[in-house]
Amino acid sequence: MIIIDTLLVGGLKFVLSKIAAAVDSQLNDDSVLREELLAAQMRLELGEISDKEFAAIETDLLARLREIRERQLGTTPTAGEMRITGIEARFDDGSGDSDAEDATAER
């Protein structure tokens, strides 16, 4: 019975990991959004949509593309997140020299 439970849990884990990988790839795939933007430009040129409608579509698609790019680069901190990238320390030996030693330490 334990073997069957282990196999069942292992199988479910495998399936769920594959689903998570597929969802992640869909969320980070910008080719679909680029195709939608190109299609909207073509519809604008053919006169199927107005400039105002195209502007709304373009704004939405570009915002979504920007979100994907930020997720891929991982450079944008989330709201409320703070990063300390370095600290500056000055050494004062009490001599009154204006040329105090500077040291920078990375965290």
Distance bins in CASP14 RR format, pairs under 12 A and 6 or more apart:
PFRMAT RR
TARGET T0000
AUTHOR 0000-0000-0000
RMODE 2
METHOD distances of the structure
MODEL  1
1 7 0 0 0 0 0 1 0 0 0 0 0
1 8 0 0 0 0 0 1 0 0 0 0 0
2 8 0 0 0 0 0 1 0 0 0 0 0
2 9 0 0 0 0 0 1 0 0 0 0 0
3 9 0 0 0 0 0 1 0 0 0 0 0
3 10 0 0 0 0 0 1 0 0 0 0 0
4 10 0 0 0 0 0 1 0 0 0 0 0
4 11 0 0 0 0 0 1 0 0 0 0 0
5 11 0 0 0 0 0 1 0 0 0 0 0
5 12 0 0 0 0 0 1 0 0 0 0 0
6 12 0 0 0 0 0 1 0 0 0 0 0
6 13 0 0 0 0 0 1 0 0 0 0 0
7 13 0 0 0 0 0 1 0 0 0 0 0
7 14 0 0 0 0 0 1 0 0 0 0 0
8 14 0 0 0 0 0 1 0 0 0 0 0
8 15 0 0 0 0 0 1 0 0 0 0 0
9 15 0 0 0 0 0 1 0 0 0 0 0
9 16 0 0 0 0 0 1 0 0 0 0 0
10 16 0 0 0 0 1 0 0 0 0 0 0
10 17 0 0 0 0 1 0 0 0 0 0 0
11 17 0 0 0 0 1 0 0 0 0 0 0
11 18 0 0 0 0 0 1 0 0 0 0 0
12 18 0 0 0 0 0 1 0 0 0 0 0
12 19 0 0 0 0 0 1 0 0 0 0 0
13 19 0 0 0 0 0 1 0 0 0 0 0
13 20 0 0 0 0 0 1 0 0 0 0 0
14 20 0 0 0 0 0 1 0 0 0 0 0
14 21 0 0 0 0 0 1 0 0 0 0 0
15 21 0 0 0 0 0 1 0 0 0 0 0
15 22 0 0 0 0 0 1 0 0 0 0 0
16 22 0 0 0 0 0 1 0 0 0 0 0
16 23 0 0 0 0 0 1 0 0 0 0 0
17 23 0 0 0 0 0 1 0 0 0 0 0
17 24 0 0 0 0 0 1 0 0 0 0 0
18 24 0 0 0 0 0 1 0 0 0 0 0
18 25 0 0 0 0 0 1 0 0 0 0 0
19 25 0 0 0 0 0 1 0 0 0 0 0
19 26 0 0 0 0 0 1 0 0 0 0 0
20 26 0 0 0 0 0 1 0 0 0 0 0
20 27 0 0 0 0 0 1 0 0 0 0 0
21 27 0 0 0 0 0 1 0 0 0 0 0
21 28 0 0 0 0 0 1 0 0 0 0 0
22 28 0 0 0 0 0 1 0 0 0 0 0
22 29 0 0 0 0 0 1 0 0 0 0 0
23 29 0 0 0 0 0 1 0 0 0 0 0
24 68 0 0 0 0 0 1 0 0 0 0 0
24 71 0 0 0 0 1 0 0 0 0 0 0
24 72 0 0 0 0 0 1 0 0 0 0 0
25 31 0 0 0 0 0 1 0 0 0 0 0
25 32 0 0 0 0 0 1 0 0 0 0 0
25 68 0 0 0 0 0 1 0 0 0 0 0
25 72 0 0 0 0 0 1 0 0 0 0 0
26 32 0 0 0 0 1 0 0 0 0 0 0
26 33 0 0 0 0 0 1 0 0 0 0 0
26 68 0 0 0 0 0 1 0 0 0 0 0
27 33 0 0 0 0 0 1 0 0 0 0 0
27 64 0 0 0 0 0 1 0 0 0 0 0
27 67 0 0 0 0 1 0 0 0 0 0 0
27 68 1 0 0 1 0 0 0 0 0 0 0
27 71 1 0 0 1 0 0 0 0 0 0 0
27 72 0 0 0 0 0 1 0 0 0 0 0
28 64 0 0 0 0 0 1 0 0 0 0 0
28 65 0 0 0 0 0 1 0 0 0 0 0
28 67 0 0 0 0 1 0 0 0 0 0 0
28 68 1 0 1 0 0 0 0 0 0 0 0
28 69 0 0 0 0 1 0 0 0 0 0 0
28 70 0 0 0 0 0 1 0 0 0 0 0
28 71 1 0 0 1 0 0 0 0 0 0 0
28 72 1 0 0 1 0 0 0 0 0 0 0
28 73 0 0 0 0 0 1 0 0 0 0 0
28 74 0 0 0 0 0 1 0 0 0 0 0
29 35 0 0 0 0 0 1 0 0 0 0 0
29 36 0 0 0 0 0 1 0 0 0 0 0
29 64 0 0 0 0 0 1 0 0 0 0 0
29 65 0 0 0 0 0 1 0 0 0 0 0
29 68 1 0 0 1 0 0 0 0 0 0 0
29 69 0 0 0 0 0 1 0 0 0 0 0
29 71 0 0 0 0 0 1 0 0 0 0 0
29 72 0 0 0 0 0 1 0 0 0 0 0
30 36 0 0 0 0 0 1 0 0 0 0 0
30 37 0 0 0 0 1 0 0 0 0 0 0
30 61 0 0 0 0 1 0 0 0 0 0 0
30 62 0 0 0 0 0 1 0 0 0 0 0
30 64 0 0 0 0 1 0 0 0 0 0 0
30 65 1 0 1 0 0 0 0 0 0 0 0
30 66 0 0 0 0 1 0 0 0 0 0 0
30 67 0 0 0 0 1 0 0 0 0 0 0
30 68 1 0 1 0 0 0 0 0 0 0 0
30 69 1 0 0 1 0 0 0 0 0 0 0
30 70 0 0 0 0 0 1 0 0 0 0 0
30 71 0 0 0 0 0 1 0 0 0 0 0
30 72 0 0 0 0 1 0 0 0 0 0 0
31 37 0 0 0 0 0 1 0 0 0 0 0
31 38 0 0 0 0 0 1 0 0 0 0 0
31 65 0 0 0 0 0 1 0 0 0 0 0
31 68 0 0 0 0 0 1 0 0 0 0 0
32 38 0 0 0 0 0 1 0 0 0 0 0
32 39 0 0 0 0 0 1 0 0 0 0 0
32 61 0 0 0 0 1 0 0 0 0 0 0
32 64 0 0 0 0 1 0 0 0 0 0 0
32 65 0 0 0 0 0 1 0 0 0 0 0
32 68 0 0 0 0 0 1 0 0 0 0 0
33 39 0 0 0 0 0 1 0 0 0 0 0
33 40 0 0 0 0 0 1 0 0 0 0 0
33 57 0 0 0 0 0 1 0 0 0 0 0
33 58 0 0 0 0 0 1 0 0 0 0 0
33 60 0 0 0 0 1 0 0 0 0 0 0
33 61 1 0 1 0 0 0 0 0 0 0 0
33 62 0 0 0 0 1 0 0 0 0 0 0
33 63 0 0 0 0 1 0 0 0 0 0 0
33 64 1 0 1 0 0 0 0 0 0 0 0
33 65 1 0 1 0 0 0 0 0 0 0 0
33 66 0 0 0 0 0 1 0 0 0 0 0
33 67 0 0 0 0 1 0 0 0 0 0 0
33 68 1 0 0 1 0 0 0 0 0 0 0
33 69 0 0 0 0 0 1 0 0 0 0 0
34 40 0 0 0 0 0 1 0 0 0 0 0
34 41 0 0 0 0 0 1 0 0 0 0 0
34 58 0 0 0 0 0 1 0 0 0 0 0
34 61 0 0 0 0 1 0 0 0 0 0 0
34 62 0 0 0 0 0 1 0 0 0 0 0
34 64 0 0 0 0 0 1 0 0 0 0 0
34 65 1 0 0 1 0 0 0 0 0 0 0
34 68 0 0 0 0 0 1 0 0 0 0 0
34 69 0 0 0 0 0 1 0 0 0 0 0
35 41 0 0 0 0 0 1 0 0 0 0 0
35 42 0 0 0 0 0 1 0 0 0 0 0
35 61 0 0 0 0 1 0 0 0 0 0 0
35 65 0 0 0 0 0 1 0 0 0 0 0
36 42 0 0 0 0 0 1 0 0 0 0 0
36 43 0 0 0 0 0 1 0 0 0 0 0
36 54 0 0 0 0 0 1 0 0 0 0 0
36 57 1 0 0 1 0 0 0 0 0 0 0
36 58 0 0 0 0 1 0 0 0 0 0 0
36 60 0 0 0 0 1 0 0 0 0 0 0
36 61 1 0 1 0 0 0 0 0 0 0 0
36 62 0 0 0 0 0 1 0 0 0 0 0
36 64 0 0 0 0 1 0 0 0 0 0 0
36 65 0 0 0 0 1 0 0 0 0 0 0
37 43 0 0 0 0 0 1 0 0 0 0 0
37 44 0 0 0 0 0 1 0 0 0 0 0
37 54 0 0 0 0 1 0 0 0 0 0 0
37 57 1 0 0 1 0 0 0 0 0 0 0
37 58 1 0 0 1 0 0 0 0 0 0 0
37 59 0 0 0 0 0 1 0 0 0 0 0
37 60 0 0 0 0 1 0 0 0 0 0 0
37 61 1 0 1 0 0 0 0 0 0 0 0
37 62 1 0 0 1 0 0 0 0 0 0 0
37 63 0 0 0 0 0 1 0 0 0 0 0
37 64 0 0 0 0 1 0 0 0 0 0 0
37 65 1 0 0 1 0 0 0 0 0 0 0
38 44 0 0 0 0 0 1 0 0 0 0 0
38 45 0 0 0 0 0 1 0 0 0 0 0
38 54 0 0 0 0 0 1 0 0 0 0 0
38 57 0 0 0 0 0 1 0 0 0 0 0
38 58 0 0 0 0 0 1 0 0 0 0 0
38 61 0 0 0 0 1 0 0 0 0 0 0
39 45 0 0 0 0 0 1 0 0 0 0 0
39 46 0 0 0 0 0 1 0 0 0 0 0
39 48 0 0 0 0 0 1 0 0 0 0 0
39 49 0 0 0 0 0 1 0 0 0 0 0
39 54 0 0 0 0 0 1 0 0 0 0 0
39 57 0 0 0 0 1 0 0 0 0 0 0
39 58 0 0 0 0 0 1 0 0 0 0 0
39 61 0 0 0 0 0 1 0 0 0 0 0
40 46 0 0 0 0 0 1 0 0 0 0 0
40 47 0 0 0 0 0 1 0 0 0 0 0
40 48 0 0 0 0 1 0 0 0 0 0 0
40 49 1 0 0 1 0 0 0 0 0 0 0
40 50 0 0 0 0 0 1 0 0 0 0 0
40 51 0 0 0 0 0 1 0 0 0 0 0
40 53 0 0 0 0 1 0 0 0 0 0 0
40 54 1 0 1 0 0 0 0 0 0 0 0
40 55 0 0 0 0 1 0 0 0 0 0 0
40 56 0 0 0 0 1 0 0 0 0 0 0
40 57 1 0 1 0 0 0 0 0 0 0 0
40 58 1 0 0 1 0 0 0 0 0 0 0
40 59 0 0 0 0 0 1 0 0 0 0 0
40 60 0 0 0 0 1 0 0 0 0 0 0
40 61 1 0 0 1 0 0 0 0 0 0 0
40 62 0 0 0 0 0 1 0 0 0 0 0
41 47 0 0 0 0 0 1 0 0 0 0 0
41 48 0 0 0 0 0 1 0 0 0 0 0
41 49 0 0 0 0 1 0 0 0 0 0 0
41 51 0 0 0 0 0 1 0 0 0 0 0
41 53 0 0 0 0 0 1 0 0 0 0 0
41 54 1 0 0 1 0 0 0 0 0 0 0
41 55 0 0 0 0 0 1 0 0 0 0 0
41 57 0 0 0 0 1 0 0 0 0 0 0
41 58 0 0 0 0 1 0 0 0 0 0 0
41 61 0 0 0 0 0 1 0 0 0 0 0
42 48 0 0 0 0 1 0 0 0 0 0 0
42 49 0 0 0 0 1 0 0 0 0 0 0
42 54 0 0 0 0 0 1 0 0 0 0 0
42 57 0 0 0 0 0 1 0 0 0 0 0
43 49 1 0 1 0 0 0 0 0 0 0 0
43 50 0 0 0 0 0 1 0 0 0 0 0
43 51 0 0 0 0 0 1 0 0 0 0 0
43 53 0 0 0 0 1 0 0 0 0 0 0
43 54 1 0 0 1 0 0 0 0 0 0 0
43 57 0 0 0 0 1 0 0 0 0 0 0
43 58 0 0 0 0 0 1 0 0 0 0 0
44 50 0 0 0 0 1 0 0 0 0 0 0
44 51 1 0 0 1 0 0 0 0 0 0 0
44 52 0 0 0 0 0 1 0 0 0 0 0
44 53 0 0 0 0 1 0 0 0 0 0 0
44 54 1 0 1 0 0 0 0 0 0 0 0
44 55 0 0 0 0 1 0 0 0 0 0 0
44 56 0 0 0 0 0 1 0 0 0 0 0
44 57 0 0 0 0 1 0 0 0 0 0 0
44 58 0 0 0 0 1 0 0 0 0 0 0
45 51 0 0 0 0 0 1 0 0 0 0 0
45 54 0 0 0 0 1 0 0 0 0 0 0
46 54 0 0 0 0 0 1 0 0 0 0 0
47 53 0 0 0 0 0 1 0 0 0 0 0
47 54 0 0 0 0 1 0 0 0 0 0 0
48 54 0 0 0 0 1 0 0 0 0 0 0
48 57 0 0 0 0 0 1 0 0 0 0 0
49 55 0 0 0 0 1 0 0 0 0 0 0
49 56 0 0 0 0 1 0 0 0 0 0 0
49 57 1 0 0 1 0 0 0 0 0 0 0
49 58 0 0 0 0 0 1 0 0 0 0 0
50 56 0 0 0 0 1 0 0 0 0 0 0
50 57 0 0 0 0 0 1 0 0 0 0 0
51 57 0 0 0 0 0 1 0 0 0 0 0
51 58 0 0 0 0 0 1 0 0 0 0 0
52 58 0 0 0 0 0 1 0 0 0 0 0
52 59 0 0 0 0 0 1 0 0 0 0 0
53 59 0 0 0 0 0 1 0 0 0 0 0
53 60 0 0 0 0 0 1 0 0 0 0 0
54 60 0 0 0 0 0 1 0 0 0 0 0
54 61 0 0 0 0 0 1 0 0 0 0 0
54 62 0 0 0 0 0 1 0 0 0 0 0
55 61 0 0 0 0 0 1 0 0 0 0 0
55 62 0 0 0 0 0 1 0 0 0 0 0
56 62 0 0 0 0 0 1 0 0 0 0 0
56 63 0 0 0 0 0 1 0 0 0 0 0
57 63 0 0 0 0 0 1 0 0 0 0 0
57 64 0 0 0 0 0 1 0 0 0 0 0
58 64 0 0 0 0 0 1 0 0 0 0 0
58 65 0 0 0 0 0 1 0 0 0 0 0
59 65 0 0 0 0 0 1 0 0 0 0 0
59 66 0 0 0 0 0 1 0 0 0 0 0
60 66 0 0 0 0 0 1 0 0 0 0 0
60 67 0 0 0 0 0 1 0 0 0 0 0
61 67 0 0 0 0 0 1 0 0 0 0 0
61 68 0 0 0 0 0 1 0 0 0 0 0
62 68 0 0 0 0 0 1 0 0 0 0 0
62 69 0 0 0 0 0 1 0 0 0 0 0
63 69 0 0 0 0 0 1 0 0 0 0 0
63 70 0 0 0 0 0 1 0 0 0 0 0
64 70 0 0 0 0 0 1 0 0 0 0 0
64 71 0 0 0 0 0 1 0 0 0 0 0
65 71 0 0 0 0 0 1 0 0 0 0 0
65 72 0 0 0 0 0 1 0 0 0 0 0
66 72 0 0 0 0 0 1 0 0 0 0 0
66 73 0 0 0 0 0 1 0 0 0 0 0
66 75 0 0 0 0 0 1 0 0 0 0 0
66 76 0 0 0 0 1 0 0 0 0 0 0
67 73 0 0 0 0 0 1 0 0 0 0 0
67 74 0 0 0 0 0 1 0 0 0 0 0
67 76 0 0 0 0 1 0 0 0 0 0 0
68 74 0 0 0 0 0 1 0 0 0 0 0
68 76 0 0 0 0 0 1 0 0 0 0 0
69 75 0 0 0 0 1 0 0 0 0 0 0
69 76 0 0 0 0 1 0 0 0 0 0 0
70 76 1 0 1 0 0 0 0 0 0 0 0
70 77 0 0 0 0 0 1 0 0 0 0 0
70 78 0 0 0 0 0 1 0 0 0 0 0
71 78 0 0 0 0 0 1 0 0 0 0 0
74 81 0 0 0 0 0 1 0 0 0 0 0
74 83 0 0 0 0 0 1 0 0 0 0 0
75 81 0 0 0 0 0 1 0 0 0 0 0
75 83 0 0 0 0 0 1 0 0 0 0 0
76 83 0 0 0 0 0 1 0 0 0 0 0
77 83 1 0 1 0 0 0 0 0 0 0 0
77 84 0 0 0 0 0 1 0 0 0 0 0
77 85 0 0 0 0 0 1 0 0 0 0 0
82 107 0 0 0 0 0 1 0 0 0 0 0
83 106 0 0 0 0 0 1 0 0 0 0 0
83 107 0 0 0 0 1 0 0 0 0 0 0
84 105 0 0 0 0 0 1 0 0 0 0 0
84 106 0 0 0 0 1 0 0 0 0 0 0
84 107 1 0 1 0 0 0 0 0 0 0 0
85 104 0 0 0 0 0 1 0 0 0 0 0
85 105 0 0 0 0 0 1 0 0 0 0 0
85 106 1 0 0 1 0 0 0 0 0 0 0
85 107 1 0 0 1 0 0 0 0 0 0 0
86 103 0 0 0 0 0 1 0 0 0 0 0
86 104 1 0 0 1 0 0 0 0 0 0 0
86 105 1 0 0 1 0 0 0 0 0 0 0
86 106 1 0 1 0 0 0 0 0 0 0 0
86 107 1 0 1 0 0 0 0 0 0 0 0
87 102 0 0 0 0 0 1 0 0 0 0 0
87 103 0 0 0 0 1 0 0 0 0 0 0
87 104 1 0 0 1 0 0 0 0 0 0 0
87 105 1 0 1 0 0 0 0 0 0 0 0
87 106 0 0 0 0 1 0 0 0 0 0 0
87 107 1 0 0 1 0 0 0 0 0 0 0
88 100 0 0 0 0 0 1 0 0 0 0 0
88 101 0 0 0 0 0 1 0 0 0 0 0
88 102 1 0 0 1 0 0 0 0 0 0 0
88 103 1 0 0 1 0 0 0 0 0 0 0
88 104 1 0 1 0 0 0 0 0 0 0 0
88 105 0 0 0 0 1 0 0 0 0 0 0
88 106 0 0 0 0 0 1 0 0 0 0 0
89 100 0 0 0 0 1 0 0 0 0 0 0
89 101 0 0 0 0 1 0 0 0 0 0 0
89 102 1 0 0 1 0 0 0 0 0 0 0
89 103 1 0 1 0 0 0 0 0 0 0 0
89 104 1 0 0 1 0 0 0 0 0 0 0
89 105 1 0 0 1 0 0 0 0 0 0 0
90 96 0 0 0 0 0 1 0 0 0 0 0
90 97 0 0 0 0 0 1 0 0 0 0 0
90 98 0 0 0 0 0 1 0 0 0 0 0
90 99 0 0 0 0 0 1 0 0 0 0 0
90 100 1 0 1 0 0 0 0 0 0 0 0
90 101 1 0 0 1 0 0 0 0 0 0 0
90 102 1 0 0 1 0 0 0 0 0 0 0
90 103 1 0 0 1 0 0 0 0 0 0 0
90 104 0 0 0 0 0 1 0 0 0 0 0
91 97 0 0 0 0 0 1 0 0 0 0 0
91 99 0 0 0 0 0 1 0 0 0 0 0
91 100 1 0 1 0 0 0 0 0 0 0 0
91 101 1 0 1 0 0 0 0 0 0 0 0
91 102 1 0 0 1 0 0 0 0 0 0 0
91 103 1 0 0 1 0 0 0 0 0 0 0
91 104 0 0 0 0 0 1 0 0 0 0 0
92 98 0 0 0 0 0 1 0 0 0 0 0
92 99 0 0 0 0 0 1 0 0 0 0 0
92 100 1 0 1 0 0 0 0 0 0 0 0
92 101 0 0 0 0 1 0 0 0 0 0 0
92 102 0 0 0 0 0 1 0 0 0 0 0
92 103 0 0 0 0 0 1 0 0 0 0 0
93 99 0 0 0 0 0 1 0 0 0 0 0
93 100 1 0 0 1 0 0 0 0 0 0 0
93 101 0 0 0 0 1 0 0 0 0 0 0
94 100 0 0 0 0 1 0 0 0 0 0 0
94 101 0 0 0 0 0 1 0 0 0 0 0
95 101 0 0 0 0 0 1 0 0 0 0 0
END
